[in-house]
């Protein structure tokens, strides 16, 4: 299986975005303490822009 095969198997971008957002929320809710996680979503990032660390 190549990266191209994997990319073809992914859902449409809006669906994938919602899945990822949902997984981030679940991860936050199910985190039993420890270090405070930081999650962000910036839908206005464009190609070539990277999030600030």
Secondary structure, DSSP 8 states (H G I E B T S, - for coil): --HHHHHHHS--HHHHHHHHHHHHHHHHHH--SSS-------TT--TT-----
